Amino acid sequence: MDVFGVMIGLVLLFGIAVLVLAVLGTVKAAKAVAAKVEKHEANARRVVETATLKAKTYTKVGPPAQIATVRLKLRTSLDGTRQVLESGLPQDGQLGEALALLTRLDAHAVELDGELRMLEREPDTARIAAKLPELRERAERIVHSAETMRWAAQDRMHRFADDELSRLSQECESEAGALRHWDTAGGGSAGAAPGASSGAGAGGAGGTGAGSARAARAGLTEGKGRPSAEELLGLADPLVKLAQRLRKPSAGPSAG
């Protein structure tokens, strides 16, 4: 009875553990989906705001068009710098520091963009004329800082690409030079071939000559042991016997 109760308790504990893991997995997946949806919503909202600002620069006149131009330039500069830094971060970890600075710079840009939005709704044109130069000057400072980091990152990535290409070109040249060293190998093979033929023609056992020919043939096939045509047709031994028979001195009349 006690064993049965222990087994029931273990099964219950296992079921509770599985249920807890399932709940944790569901919550984690829901948070990931929510974060992804929020990111897509933020990107879509940003795209819509950018398109709206572009439209205002063409359709509005006077201070509203000037404010829209400042906001669009600010947004475009920061977005472009962020894209460059994030694209180069996997290859160059030092860009992480620049990305952190850009995040702080973006916070100032968000605050400035809010002030520019409030100025768009300002009915007093005199106040707009008084505040707009100051806000434009702040925007220019932010844009200059963002562009400086973007250009530096682009120059850094370009320099690394040039260095890598130079090293790769040198390696390719070295490999090409190694591939052109066929004269030495060719000379060795050419020297081995006459030696083998002279050994075969000098006399001696016919099997030795056939073995030398097969050894030379194996060398031409890079030592892979490929059979010769005679071996494939079963003519190797008859040819050896025929060579031995032809080499025997024939008994002429002078022998008697």
Rosetta blueprint (number, residue, H / E / L):
1 M L
2 D H
3 V H
4 F H
5 G H
6 V H
7 M H
8 I H
9 G H
10 L H
11 V H
12 L H
13 L H
14 F H
15 G H
16 I H
17 A H
18 V H
19 L H
20 V H
21 L H
22 A H
23 V H
24 L H
25 G H
26 T H
27 V H
28 K H
29 A H
30 A H
31 K H
32 A H
33 V H
34 A H
35 A H
36 K H
37 V H
38 E H
39 K H
40 H H
41 E H
42 A H
43 N H
44 A H
45 R H
46 R H
47 V H
48 V H
49 E H
50 T H
51 A H
52 T H
53 L H
54 K H
55 A H
56 K H
57 T H
58 Y H
59 T H
60 K L
61 V L
62 G L
63 P H
64 P H
65 A H
66 Q H
67 I H
68 A H
69 T H
70 V H
71 R H
72 L H
73 K H
74 L H
75 R H
76 T H
77 S H
78 L H
79 D H
80 G H
81 T H
82 R H
83 Q H
84 V H
85 L H
86 E H
87 S H
88 G H
89 L L
90 P L
91 Q L
92 D L
93 G L
94 Q L
95 L H
96 G H
97 E H
98 A H
99 L H
100 A H
101 L H
102 L H
103 T H
104 R H
105 L H
106 D H
107 A H
108 H H
109 A H
110 V H
111 E H
112 L H
113 D H
114 G H
115 E H
116 L H
117 R H
118 M H
119 L H
120 E H
121 R L
122 E L
123 P L
124 D L
125 T H
126 A H
127 R H
128 I H
129 A H
130 A H
131 K H
132 L H
133 P H
134 E H
135 L H
136 R H
137 E H
138 R H
139 A H
140 E H
141 R H
142 I H
143 V H
144 H H
145 S H
146 A H
147 E H
148 T H
149 M H
150 R H
151 W H
152 A H
153 A H
154 Q H
155 D H
156 R H
157 M H
158 H H
159 R H
160 F H
161 A H
162 D H
163 D H
164 E H
165 L H
166 S H
167 R H
168 L H
169 S H
170 Q H
171 E H
172 C H
173 E H
174 S H
175 E H
176 A H
177 G H
178 A H
179 L H
180 R L
181 H L
182 W H
183 D H
184 T H
185 A H
186 G H
187 G H
188 G H
189 S H
190 A H
191 G H
192 A H
193 A H
194 P H
195 G H
196 A H
197 S H
198 S H
199 G H
200 A H
201 G H
202 A L
203 G L
204 G L
205 A L
206 G H
207 G H
208 T H
209 G H
210 A H
211 G H
212 S H
213 A H
214 R H
215 A H
216 A H
217 R H
218 A H
219 G H
220 L H
221 T L
222 E L
223 G L
224 K L
225 G L
226 R L
227 P L
228 S L
229 A H
230 E H
231 E H
232 L H
233 L H
234 G L
235 L L
236 A H
237 D H
238 P H
239 L H
240 V H
241 K H
242 L H
243 A H
244 Q H
245 R H
246 L H
247 R H
248 K L
249 P L
250 S L
251 A L
252 G L
253 P H
254 S H
255 A H
256 G L
